[in-house]
Every structure is written in structure tokens, then in C-alpha cells.
Amino acid sequence: MEPLPSLADRIDYQEELKSHFFDLCLDLLCILDRQGIIQQANRAFLTLLGSSSGETEGSFFPDLAFSDDISDIASAIDSLADNPISAVCRYRSFDETIKWYLWTFYPAAHDLVQAVGRDITPYKEMENRETERNIFAEALLDTVLAINSILALDQVLERILSNAGKVVAYEYVTILLVEADQAVVVGIHDMAQERPVNMDVDGQRFPIIESRYLHHMYETQESVIVPEIAYSLVWIGEKESAALGSFLGAPIVVEGEVIGFLCVFNKNKEFFTPLHAQQLITFANQAGLAINNARLYEQAQSAAILRERQRMAQELHDSVNQDLFAASTYADLLPKAIERRPQAVTEYARDISKLIRGAVDQMRMILIELHPDALTTTGLEVLLQQLCDVFQRQSGLPLNLNISNTKIIVEEKVQIAVYRIAQEALHNVDKHANATQVDVTFQLSHRDFYLSIEDNGTGFDQDAITDVQFGISGMKERAQAIHADLLITSSIGHGTKIELGKIEDAQQKSNSDYSGRRS
């Protein structure tokens, strides 16, 4: 029977076990002094750093981490008292990958510190992916909001440029739009400087077929990943592209047609992945809808301006030109009237004066139309008075205007809507109503307003009239834009009444006078 080991042998054996455990543990283990100087490091830590024990022992422990994390680690060691304390830091391992570790520091005997580091890289990567997904979703949401907003094209492009950085990291991003067989640079942004770059390229045109990357995206409608750019890309500028390492491009496709390209550049070689490409394609598709909507909006604005000019020209022809022609005819008759009918001179002069005043009023209203600021800087009571004066001179119908306030001040969009709806309603009375009396009422109390335009004309069958007729759809759209009620009441032989605003508040008083004004 072998003798039992002595106490000294048992202590040596325990120390040997501790040494083996320290060296073979997969977690990172370190013994530090209270100043953070490494006294001993295990094999796992040395392997991570790709160094030997001689190179590591005696080093300041926080200095081995990423520079951004040094202060957190040093602060944790400095503040260590009786209870353990933890901190997170990153290391660039021997294979150039970045690892995240959670270090826990324990106070030990002899003024030493035991440090245990556990690999939390998978959890950090999961957290980063979740963050990236949230940022990507935010970028998509903001682009979708741009699709549903009435924005000018330059505003949409600016929003796309600012959101592209939430989709994929880049140094430069470029938007090019297709015109015929060329790509036009419409936006460049430098992410690092937060400013546009190389503005001499912005607006330039480049044949699509002469760029292999643009041509490939145009023909295949697929993204392009270039791990390392081999030559300068003329559509961002030679100086910038020479410093770039990798390129990712996505076609902007709308209804099966490539309308542009979204191109991002990163100085790191082999930076972009298929996931980046997939996200950029998704983003580019949403961006395409926003660009297309902005273009349609601009086209609609241009068409609206053209229609307005045509309407102005028609009004000049129908009213001002006719009044001036009639005034000119009376003026030509004056010499003959002086010789042959002196008693008619006064009548001719009065008619000439009336016609000229009517033409002046018409010109004043047209000038207001041509200068939209006048619709917001002129008091609403003045605009309504001028509108009714012109209507009376044009139509010859008696009109009773009842305005409860003077110096009426309302929001700009409300003022414009009230004016336009009143204008359209009076136009309908003049052209269609065959009325003998018109009553216009405007009331304002606090923030609420009420407009009523009523005639005793032929009226119409509301069930047989579409919103397109008589400009009703336009009036409804203007009312909805200012969150006001619009009520049109009409029947054949009983005239028409149009009410705008807080109708329920004013309807009781208005309806009490409604039947009495008809004849």
C-alpha cells in the first residue's frame, strides 16, 4: 500500500491543478495589480491577441482594447472596491476579426485583481443586426412618407440622400436619373463631411452604354457589387473615386422601367455584401416611387399653371376685352352724337365710364390672381367686396353682401379657400343660374367662419349632377383641405345655396332668412 501524499505534496498538486485550469480555460483570464498592469494572462487571451506571455505581462491592461473602449475598462478597474464590477470592450483578434468581451473584475488577495472575459460577440452581432433592421425600416418609412407627401423633386432627392446612410455605410452616395440614353447626376453627398461633394459633376450627363456598371444595371435591373474599384468613375469625379475601395449600385425601377441609379462608395475594399445589395434594391424601389410621384406632382403643377393662364386669357377676352371694345364703340359715337343727338352725349359718357370702371375692376381681380400674395395680404372683406362688385358689373344682377366683420384676419390657406370657393360659386350663378337676386353672407366669430352664397335661379337636380360639373369637386377639395364643411342645397326651380364653414352653428339663423329671400 502506497503511503498517503504529504501535506506539501497535496498543496503542490492543487497549485498544479489551478495552473492547468488557468491555462486551459476557454474564457479569457488575467491577473492584474490594482493599477491595471498585467501580472499573468492565460493561453486563451494570448491566442486572441496573437502575442506571447512575455509581450503581454507588464502591459497596461486597458491599452490592449480598442481605443474607444480604453476609458471604460480603466474606469472599471479604478472604481473596483469590495464587489465585482464589469465593463465591455472590443479586441481585434489575430485573424483581423473584431471580438466583443464582457470583463468582470474581482478583488483578490495581495492587492491583486482577477479578470474574467467572456466572448459576447454573437450577442453583439445579433444586437447590431436588430439595430440595422430598425434603422433600415426607419429609412424605408421616411421614404414611403415622401411618396405620400406633396414634395418637390429636389426635396425628395435630398431625403433619399439623407436616408441612404441608414441603409448601408458609405463615404459617397450618388443619384443619377435616366434621360433618353444618358444618366444625369442629380445628387451627390459626402457622408463624412455632411455636405455635397464635387458639385462640378452634379448635373452632368454620361452615356449609359459607356459605363459597364450603369449599363449592366440598366439592362439586367440587378444590383452591382464591385469589391475593389479598378478605375475612376467619371460620374462621381476622378479625385473622389480614386480614393474609394468598393462600390455598390442599385437600379431605381418604376413599373418595370429603370428611371435611375443609386450608387454608394466605401473606402474599404470588399466592404459590401449581398445583404447590403438586397437592402439597397428595396430602398431604391421605394425611392423610385417617391421620385415618380414628385415628377407627376410637378407635371400636375405645370398643367394647373397652364390651365390658369388659359382661364385668365379667356377672362380677358370675355370681360375686359369686350368692355373696352364697347367703350371704344361709344367713344367713336360721341362726335356724331354731339352734332346730331346732343341729348345722348351724357348717356354715352356714362356708359363709357361704367364700362371702363368694369374693365378696371376686372383687371384688378386678374392682377390679384397673377400675384398670389395679394390673396393673403389683402383683407378677406376687401377681396369679397371686390369679387361681388365685379360680379355685379359683369352680370347686371343685384347682389346683397352682408359681412359681419371688418379687417377680417384668418389663416392664409383658409382665406385662399374662401375666396376661391366664392369665386367659383358666383361664376356658376352668372353662367348657369338665370337668377334675379344673389345674397352673399360672411360671418366670423373667434376661429370659426361661415360663408353662404344663395341665388333664386333655376337650380338643378343634385342627383343628376356630378362633382365635376360646376367645379363642385374643386370646391369640395378646397373645403376638405381646411377641414371645413361644404353643403350645397339645390332643386329645380328653387335656386341654389352653397354654405362653407361651421354650417351647424350658422345654419339655424341662415335658414330662418332662406325662404324670405327667394322670389
C-alpha positions as CSV (number, residue, x, y, z in Angstrom):
1,M,0.0,0.0,0.0
2,E,1.4,3.3,-1.1
3,P,1.8,6.0,1.6
4,L,-0.5,9.0,1.5
5,P,1.0,12.1,0.0
6,S,2.2,14.7,2.4
7,L,0.5,18.0,3.0
8,A,3.2,19.8,1.0
9,D,2.6,17.4,-1.9
10,R,-1.1,18.0,-1.8
11,I,-0.6,21.8,-1.9
12,D,1.8,21.5,-4.8
13,Y,-0.8,19.3,-6.6
14,Q,-3.6,21.8,-6.0
15,E,-1.4,24.6,-7.3
16,E,-0.6,22.5,-10.4
17,L,-4.4,21.9,-11.0
18,K,-5.1,25.6,-10.6
19,S,-2.3,26.4,-13.1
20,H,-3.7,23.9,-15.6
21,F,-7.2,25.2,-15.2
22,F,-6.0,28.8,-15.6
23,D,-4.1,27.9,-18.8
24,L,-6.7,25.7,-20.4
25,C,-9.8,27.7,-19.6
26,L,-11.6,28.9,-22.8
27,D,-12.6,32.2,-21.2
28,L,-10.0,35.0,-21.0
29,L,-8.3,35.1,-17.6
30,C,-5.9,37.7,-16.3
31,I,-4.2,38.6,-13.0
32,L,-3.7,42.4,-12.7
33,D,-2.4,44.6,-10.0
34,R,-4.5,47.5,-8.7
35,Q,-3.0,49.8,-11.3
36,G,-4.2,47.5,-14.2
37,I,-0.8,46.1,-15.0
38,I,-1.0,42.5,-16.3
39,Q,0.8,40.0,-14.0
40,Q,-0.3,36.9,-15.8
41,A,-2.6,36.0,-18.7
42,N,-3.9,32.7,-19.8
43,R,-3.4,31.0,-23.2
44,A,-6.9,32.0,-24.5
45,F,-6.1,35.7,-24.0
46,L,-2.6,35.3,-25.6
47,T,-4.1,33.4,-28.5
48,L,-6.7,36.1,-29.1
49,L,-4.1,38.8,-29.2
50,G,-1.6,36.7,-31.1
51,S,1.2,37.5,-28.6
52,S,3.3,35.7,-26.1
53,S,3.3,35.9,-22.3
54,G,6.5,37.9,-22.4
55,E,4.9,40.5,-24.7
56,T,1.7,40.8,-22.6
57,E,2.9,40.6,-19.0
58,G,3.7,44.1,-17.7
59,S,1.4,45.8,-20.2
60,F,-1.4,48.2,-19.1
61,F,-4.5,46.0,-19.5
62,P,-6.9,48.7,-20.9
63,D,-4.4,49.6,-23.7
64,L,-5.0,46.2,-25.3
65,A,-8.6,47.0,-26.1
66,F,-10.0,49.3,-28.9
67,S,-9.0,52.9,-28.2
68,D,-12.7,53.9,-27.9
69,D,-13.1,51.3,-25.0
70,I,-9.9,52.1,-23.0
71,S,-11.5,54.7,-20.8
72,D,-14.4,52.3,-19.8
73,I,-12.0,49.5,-18.8
74,A,-9.7,51.8,-16.9
75,S,-12.6,53.4,-15.1
76,A,-13.9,50.0,-14.0
77,I,-10.5,48.9,-12.6
78,D,-10.1,52.3,-10.8
79,S,-13.5,52.0,-9.2
80,L,-13.2,48.4,-8.1
81,A,-13.8,48.0,-4.3
82,D,-15.2,45.1,-2.4
83,N,-17.7,44.0,-5.1
84,P,-17.1,42.8,-8.7
85,I,-17.5,45.2,-11.5
86,S,-18.0,44.7,-15.2
87,A,-17.2,46.5,-18.5
88,V,-17.4,45.7,-22.2
89,C,-14.6,46.2,-24.7
90,R,-13.5,45.1,-28.2
91,Y,-10.3,43.4,-29.5
92,R,-9.0,42.9,-33.0
93,S,-8.0,39.3,-32.9
94,F,-5.1,37.7,-34.7
95,D,-7.3,36.8,-37.7
96,E,-8.4,40.5,-38.0
97,T,-11.9,39.9,-36.8
98,I,-13.4,42.1,-34.2
99,K,-14.4,40.4,-30.9
100,W,-16.6,41.7,-28.1
101,Y,-15.8,40.7,-24.5
102,L,-17.5,41.2,-21.2
103,W,-14.9,41.6,-18.5
104,T,-15.7,41.1,-14.8
105,F,-13.1,42.2,-12.3
106,Y,-12.9,40.6,-8.8
107,P,-10.9,41.9,-5.9
108,A,-8.2,39.3,-4.8
109,A,-5.7,39.0,-2.0
110,H,-2.3,40.7,-2.0
111,D,-3.8,43.8,-3.8
112,L,-4.4,41.9,-7.0
113,V,-7.4,41.8,-9.4
114,Q,-8.8,38.7,-11.1
115,A,-10.3,39.5,-14.5
116,V,-12.5,37.1,-16.4
117,G,-13.5,37.9,-20.0
118,R,-16.4,36.1,-21.8
119,D,-17.0,36.3,-25.5
120,I,-20.3,38.1,-26.2
121,T,-19.6,38.7,-29.9
122,P,-22.7,36.6,-31.1
123,Y,-25.0,38.6,-28.8
124,K,-23.5,41.9,-30.0
125,E,-23.8,40.8,-33.7
126,M,-27.4,39.9,-33.0
127,E,-28.0,43.3,-31.3
128,N,-26.3,45.1,-34.2
129,R,-28.4,43.3,-36.8
130,E,-31.5,44.2,-34.9
131,T,-30.3,47.9,-34.8
132,E,-29.6,47.8,-38.5
133,R,-33.0,46.4,-39.3
134,N,-34.6,49.1,-37.2
135,I,-32.6,51.8,-39.0
136,F,-33.4,50.3,-42.4
137,A,-37.1,50.2,-41.5
138,E,-36.9,53.8,-40.4
139,A,-35.2,54.8,-43.8
140,L,-37.9,52.9,-45.7
141,L,-40.7,54.5,-43.7
142,D,-39.3,58.0,-44.3
143,T,-39.1,57.3,-48.0
144,V,-42.7,55.9,-48.0
145,L,-43.8,59.1,-46.3
146,A,-42.1,61.1,-49.1
147,I,-44.1,59.1,-51.6
148,N,-47.3,60.1,-50.0
149,S,-46.3,63.7,-49.4
150,I,-46.6,66.6,-51.9
151,L,-42.9,67.4,-52.2
152,A,-40.8,69.0,-54.9
153,L,-38.3,66.7,-56.7
154,D,-35.3,68.3,-55.1
155,Q,-36.8,67.7,-51.6
156,V,-37.4,64.1,-52.4
157,L,-33.8,63.7,-53.7
158,E,-32.5,65.3,-50.6
159,R,-34.5,62.9,-48.4
160,I,-33.2,59.9,-50.3
161,L,-29.6,61.0,-49.9
162,S,-30.0,61.6,-46.2
163,N,-31.7,58.1,-45.7
164,A,-29.3,56.1,-47.8
165,G,-26.8,56.2,-44.9
166,K,-29.3,54.3,-42.8
167,V,-29.4,51.5,-45.4
168,V,-25.6,51.0,-45.9
169,A,-22.5,52.7,-44.7
170,Y,-20.8,54.8,-47.3
171,E,-18.4,57.7,-47.9
172,Y,-20.2,59.0,-51.0
173,V,-23.6,58.4,-52.5
174,T,-24.8,59.4,-55.9
175,I,-28.2,59.6,-57.5
176,L,-28.4,59.5,-61.3
177,L,-31.7,59.8,-63.3
178,V,-32.1,58.4,-66.8
179,E,-32.9,60.8,-69.6
180,A,-33.1,59.0,-73.0
181,D,-29.8,57.0,-73.2
182,Q,-27.9,59.1,-70.7
183,A,-27.6,59.2,-66.9
184,V,-27.8,62.6,-65.3
185,V,-26.2,63.2,-61.9
186,V,-28.9,64.9,-59.7
187,G,-27.4,64.5,-56.3
188,I,-24.1,63.7,-54.6
189,H,-23.5,63.5,-50.8
190,D,-20.4,63.1,-48.7
191,M,-21.4,61.2,-45.5
192,A,-18.2,62.1,-43.6
193,Q,-18.4,65.8,-44.3
194,E,-22.3,66.0,-44.3
195,R,-22.2,68.1,-47.4
196,P,-22.5,67.7,-51.2
197,V,-19.2,67.0,-53.0
198,N,-17.8,67.6,-56.4
199,M,-20.5,70.0,-57.5
200,D,-18.9,70.4,-60.9
201,V,-20.1,66.8,-61.7
202,D,-23.7,67.5,-60.4
203,G,-25.9,68.0,-63.4
204,Q,-23.5,66.4,-65.9
205,R,-24.7,63.7,-68.4
206,F,-23.0,60.5,-69.1
207,P,-23.9,57.9,-71.8
208,I,-25.1,54.8,-70.0
209,I,-23.6,52.4,-72.5
210,E,-20.1,53.8,-71.8
211,S,-20.2,52.8,-68.1
212,R,-20.1,49.0,-67.6
213,Y,-21.7,49.2,-64.2
214,L,-24.6,51.6,-65.2
215,H,-25.1,49.6,-68.4
216,H,-25.3,46.3,-66.5
217,M,-27.8,47.7,-64.1
218,Y,-29.9,49.3,-66.9
219,E,-30.0,46.0,-68.9
220,T,-30.5,43.5,-66.1
221,Q,-32.3,45.6,-63.4
222,E,-30.0,44.0,-60.9
223,S,-27.5,45.4,-58.4
224,V,-23.8,45.5,-58.9
225,I,-21.1,44.9,-56.2
226,V,-17.5,45.8,-57.1
227,P,-15.2,44.6,-54.3
228,E,-12.4,46.9,-55.5
229,I,-12.7,49.7,-58.0
230,A,-10.1,49.4,-60.7
231,Y,-10.5,52.7,-62.3
232,S,-12.1,56.2,-61.8
233,L,-15.8,56.6,-62.1
234,V,-16.4,59.7,-64.2
235,W,-19.8,60.3,-62.8
236,I,-18.6,61.0,-59.3
237,G,-15.3,62.6,-60.2
238,E,-11.8,61.3,-60.6
239,K,-10.5,62.7,-57.3
240,E,-13.1,61.1,-55.2
241,S,-13.4,57.7,-56.9
242,A,-9.6,57.3,-56.8
243,A,-9.7,57.1,-53.0
244,L,-12.6,54.6,-52.9
245,G,-12.2,50.9,-52.3
246,S,-15.6,49.3,-53.1
247,F,-18.8,50.2,-55.0
248,L,-22.4,49.1,-54.7
249,G,-25.0,50.2,-57.2
250,A,-28.8,49.6,-57.5
251,P,-31.1,50.5,-60.4
252,I,-34.1,52.6,-59.5
253,V,-37.0,50.8,-61.1
254,V,-40.6,52.0,-61.5
255,E,-43.3,49.9,-63.3
256,G,-40.6,47.7,-64.9
257,E,-38.6,50.6,-66.2
258,V,-35.2,51.8,-65.0
259,I,-35.5,55.5,-64.2
260,G,-32.2,56.0,-62.4
261,F,-29.4,54.6,-60.3
262,L,-28.5,54.8,-56.6
263,C,-24.7,54.3,-56.2
264,V,-22.8,54.1,-52.9
265,F,-19.0,54.0,-52.3
266,N,-16.9,52.9,-49.4
267,K,-13.2,53.3,-48.9
268,N,-12.8,49.8,-47.5
269,K,-12.2,47.1,-50.1
270,E,-14.7,44.2,-50.2
271,F,-17.0,46.0,-47.9
272,F,-20.4,45.4,-49.5
273,T,-22.2,42.2,-49.1
274,P,-25.3,40.6,-50.9
275,L,-27.4,41.7,-47.8
276,H,-26.3,45.3,-48.5
277,A,-27.3,44.9,-52.1
278,Q,-30.7,43.4,-51.2
279,Q,-31.4,46.3,-48.8
280,L,-30.3,48.9,-51.3
281,I,-32.5,47.4,-54.0
282,T,-35.5,47.6,-51.6
283,F,-34.7,51.1,-50.7
284,A,-34.1,52.1,-54.3
285,N,-37.6,50.8,-55.3
286,Q,-39.3,52.9,-52.7
287,A,-37.1,55.9,-53.7
288,G,-38.3,55.3,-57.3
289,L,-41.9,55.7,-56.3
290,A,-41.1,58.9,-54.4
291,I,-39.2,60.3,-57.4
292,N,-42.0,59.3,-59.8
293,N,-44.7,60.9,-57.6
294,A,-42.7,64.1,-57.3
295,R,-42.4,64.2,-61.1
296,L,-46.1,63.6,-61.5
297,Y,-46.8,66.4,-59.0
298,E,-44.5,68.8,-60.9
299,Q,-46.3,67.9,-64.2
300,A,-49.7,68.5,-62.5
301,Q,-48.4,71.8,-61.2
302,S,-47.3,72.8,-64.7
303,A,-50.7,71.7,-66.1
304,A,-52.5,73.7,-63.4
305,I,-50.5,76.8,-64.2
306,L,-51.2,76.3,-67.9
307,R,-55.0,75.9,-67.2
308,E,-54.9,79.0,-65.0
309,R,-53.2,81.0,-67.8
310,Q,-55.8,79.8,-70.3
311,R,-58.6,80.8,-67.8
312,M,-57.0,84.3,-67.4
313,A,-56.8,84.7,-71.2
314,Q,-60.4,83.7,-71.5
315,E,-61.5,86.1,-68.8
316,L,-59.5,88.9,-70.5
317,H,-61.3,88.1,-73.8
318,D,-64.7,87.6,-72.3
319,S,-64.8,90.6,-70.0
320,V,-62.1,93.2,-70.2
321,N,-61.7,93.0,-74.0
322,Q,-65.4,93.2,-74.5
323,D,-65.9,96.1,-72.1
324,L,-63.0,98.0,-73.7
325,F,-64.4,97.3,-77.2
326,A,-67.8,98.5,-76.1
327,A,-66.3,101.6,-74.5
328,S,-64.3,102.3,-77.7
329,T,-67.5,102.0,-79.8
330,Y,-69.3,104.5,-77.6
331,A,-66.3,106.8,-77.8
332,D,-66.4,106.6,-81.6
333,L,-70.1,107.6,-81.5
334,L,-69.5,110.7,-79.3
335,P,-68.5,113.1,-82.1
336,K,-71.6,112.2,-84.2
337,A,-73.8,112.4,-81.1
338,I,-72.5,115.9,-80.4
339,E,-73.6,117.0,-83.9
340,R,-76.8,115.0,-84.3
341,R,-78.0,114.0,-80.8
342,P,-76.5,116.3,-78.1
343,Q,-79.0,114.9,-75.6
344,A,-77.4,111.4,-75.9
345,V,-73.8,112.6,-75.1
346,T,-74.4,112.4,-71.4
347,E,-75.8,108.8,-71.7
348,Y,-72.8,107.7,-73.9
349,A,-70.3,109.3,-71.4
350,R,-72.0,107.5,-68.5
351,D,-71.9,104.2,-70.4
352,I,-68.2,104.7,-71.3
353,S,-67.4,105.4,-67.7
354,K,-69.3,102.3,-66.5
355,L,-67.6,100.1,-69.0
356,I,-64.1,101.4,-68.2
357,R,-64.7,101.1,-64.4
358,G,-65.8,97.5,-65.0
359,A,-62.7,96.8,-67.1
360,V,-60.5,98.3,-64.3
361,D,-62.2,96.1,-61.7
362,Q,-61.7,93.1,-63.9
363,M,-58.0,94.0,-64.4
364,R,-57.6,94.5,-60.6
365,M,-59.0,91.0,-59.9
366,I,-56.8,89.5,-62.6
367,L,-53.7,91.2,-61.1
368,I,-54.7,89.6,-57.8
369,E,-54.9,86.2,-59.5
370,L,-51.4,86.8,-61.0
371,H,-49.9,87.8,-57.7
372,P,-51.0,85.0,-55.2
373,D,-49.5,87.0,-52.3
374,A,-52.3,89.5,-52.8
375,L,-54.8,86.9,-51.8
376,T,-53.1,86.6,-48.3
377,T,-52.1,90.2,-47.7
378,T,-55.4,91.8,-48.6
379,G,-58.2,91.7,-46.0
380,L,-60.8,89.0,-46.8
381,E,-63.6,91.5,-46.5
382,V,-61.9,93.6,-49.3
383,L,-61.4,90.6,-51.5
384,L,-65.1,89.5,-51.1
385,Q,-66.3,93.1,-51.8
386,Q,-64.2,93.3,-55.0
387,L,-65.4,89.9,-56.1
388,C,-69.0,90.9,-55.6
389,D,-68.5,94.3,-57.3
390,V,-67.0,92.7,-60.4
391,F,-69.8,90.1,-60.4
392,Q,-72.5,92.8,-60.3
393,R,-70.9,94.8,-63.2
394,Q,-70.4,91.7,-65.2
395,S,-73.8,90.1,-64.7
396,G,-76.0,93.1,-64.1
397,L,-77.7,91.2,-61.2
398,P,-78.5,92.8,-57.9
399,L,-76.3,91.4,-55.1
400,N,-76.7,91.8,-51.4
401,L,-73.4,91.4,-49.5
402,N,-73.5,91.0,-45.7
403,I,-70.2,90.9,-43.9
404,S,-70.4,90.8,-40.1
405,N,-66.8,92.0,-39.5
406,T,-64.2,94.4,-40.8
407,K,-60.5,93.8,-41.1
408,I,-61.1,90.0,-41.2
409,I,-58.0,88.0,-40.3
410,V,-57.9,84.3,-40.9
411,E,-55.2,81.7,-41.8
412,E,-53.7,82.1,-45.3
413,K,-55.0,78.7,-46.5
414,V,-58.5,79.5,-45.2
415,Q,-58.5,82.9,-46.9
416,I,-57.5,81.4,-50.2
417,A,-60.1,78.6,-49.9
418,V,-62.9,81.0,-49.0
419,Y,-62.0,83.3,-51.9
420,R,-61.7,80.6,-54.5
421,I,-65.0,78.9,-53.5
422,A,-66.8,82.2,-53.5
423,Q,-65.3,83.0,-56.9
424,E,-66.4,79.6,-58.3
425,A,-69.9,79.9,-56.8
426,L,-70.5,83.4,-58.3
427,H,-69.2,82.2,-61.6
428,N,-71.8,79.4,-61.6
429,V,-74.5,81.9,-60.8
430,D,-73.5,84.1,-63.7
431,K,-73.2,81.3,-66.2
432,H,-76.0,78.9,-65.2
433,A,-78.5,80.1,-62.6
434,N,-80.7,82.6,-64.6
435,A,-81.2,84.3,-61.2
436,T,-82.6,87.7,-60.4
437,Q,-81.1,88.1,-56.9
438,V,-77.9,86.9,-55.2
439,D,-77.2,87.0,-51.4
440,V,-73.6,86.6,-50.1
441,T,-73.1,86.3,-46.3
442,F,-69.8,86.0,-44.4
443,Q,-69.6,85.7,-40.6
444,L,-66.6,85.3,-38.4
445,S,-66.5,84.5,-34.7
446,H,-63.4,83.6,-32.9
447,R,-61.7,81.0,-35.2
448,D,-65.0,79.8,-36.8
449,F,-66.3,81.3,-40.1
450,Y,-69.4,80.8,-42.2
451,L,-69.9,81.7,-45.9
452,S,-73.2,81.5,-47.7
453,I,-73.9,82.2,-51.4
454,E,-77.5,81.9,-52.4
455,D,-79.5,82.7,-55.6
456,N,-83.1,82.4,-56.6
457,G,-82.3,80.9,-60.0
458,T,-83.4,77.8,-61.8
459,G,-81.5,75.4,-59.5
460,F,-80.6,71.9,-60.5
461,D,-81.2,68.2,-59.7
462,Q,-78.5,67.3,-57.3
463,D,-78.8,63.6,-58.1
464,A,-78.2,64.3,-61.8
465,I,-75.2,66.5,-61.3
466,T,-71.6,65.1,-60.9
467,D,-69.0,66.7,-58.8
468,V,-67.0,67.5,-62.0
469,Q,-69.8,69.8,-63.2
470,F,-69.9,73.4,-62.0
471,G,-66.5,72.9,-60.3
472,I,-68.1,71.2,-57.4
473,S,-65.2,68.7,-57.0
474,G,-62.7,71.6,-56.7
475,M,-64.8,73.3,-54.1
476,K,-65.1,70.1,-52.1
477,E,-61.3,69.6,-52.2
478,R,-60.6,73.1,-51.0
479,A,-63.1,72.7,-48.2
480,Q,-61.5,69.4,-47.1
481,A,-58.1,71.0,-47.2
482,I,-59.1,73.5,-44.5
483,H,-61.2,70.9,-42.6
484,A,-64.4,72.9,-43.3
485,D,-67.9,71.7,-44.1
486,L,-69.3,72.3,-47.5
487,L,-73.1,72.0,-48.1
488,I,-74.7,72.5,-51.5
489,T,-78.5,72.7,-51.5
490,S,-80.5,73.0,-54.7
491,S,-83.6,71.8,-56.5
492,I,-85.1,72.6,-59.9
493,G,-87.0,75.9,-59.8
494,H,-85.9,76.7,-56.2
495,G,-82.4,78.2,-56.6
496,T,-79.1,77.1,-55.1
497,K,-77.4,77.7,-51.8
498,I,-73.7,77.0,-51.1
499,E,-72.5,77.0,-47.5
500,L,-69.0,76.7,-46.2
501,G,-67.5,76.6,-42.7
502,K,-69.1,75.7,-39.4
503,I,-72.5,75.1,-41.0
504,E,-74.4,73.8,-38.0
505,D,-73.6,76.9,-35.9
506,A,-74.9,79.3,-38.5
507,Q,-77.5,77.2,-40.3
508,Q,-80.3,78.0,-37.9
509,K,-80.0,81.8,-38.4
510,S,-79.3,81.4,-42.1
511,N,-82.3,79.1,-42.8
512,S,-84.7,81.4,-41.0
513,D,-84.0,84.0,-43.7
514,Y,-83.6,81.5,-46.6
515,S,-87.2,81.3,-47.7
516,G,-87.9,85.0,-47.3
517,R,-85.1,86.0,-49.8
518,R,-86.5,83.8,-52.6
519,S,-88.8,85.4,-55.2
